């Protein structure tokens, strides 16, 4: 049982880090005025950057799921 506590704490920390928003750059205060004066190519690059950040965040879920399944299997097999 003493081994399970750090594993659960690490799993909770990993899930918290995975769900934290990825800050790629600071957004301007006035978004209406900023979007009107920004070049379309820059807007397209910003949209691509946001898509990549979202993709990287979703890729973190795979290792978290592997750790979660491993811990669940360890707990299940030790109780039998």
N, C-alpha and C positions, 0 to 999 in steps of 0.2 A: 504494500500500500504506500510505502514511503517513496517508491520509485514512480508511482503513478502521479503524484502531486506535481513534480517538476515537468512531467510530460504534458499534463493538462495545462499547466501555466504557460508552457512554451506554445502549445496549440492555440490558446486564447490570444497570446501575444501575436502569433503569426496571422491569425484571422483579423485581428485589429489592424495590423499593418497592411494587410491585403485590402481591407475595406476603406482605408484612409484615402482621401482624394490625392491624386497626383498633381502637384502644382508645376506645370511646365513653364509658365510665365505669369506675370501679374497682369490682370485685366484692367483696362482703364476705368476711371470712375464714371464717366459719362459714356455709356456704350452706344447710345443713339448717335451722338455726335462723332464718336470715334469710328463707327462703321461707315458713315457717310464719307469721311475723308481718307479712308484707307484704300489703297490700290487693290483691285480685284485679285491680283496674283498673290498679294500678301494675305488677303482673306482666305484664299484657297490653301496657302501654305499653313495658316493657322488651323484651319479645319483638318488638314492632314496631320498636323502635330497633335491635335486633340484626339484624333482617331488612333494614332499610334500609342498615346498614353493610355487610352482606354484598353487597347489590346494588350499592352504590357501588364496592366492591372489584372485583367482576366487570366493571363498566363500564370499568375501567382496562385490561382486557385488549384491548379493541378498538384503542386507539391503539398499544399495544405490538405487536399483530399487524400493523398497517399499517406500522409502522417496520421490523419484521422482514422482511416481504415486500418492501418497497422496497429494503432493503439486499441481500436475496438476489437480487433482479432486477438491481440494479446490479452485483453481483459476477459474476453469470452473463453479463450482456451485455458486460462488460469483458474477460472471459477468451476470448471468441470472436474 
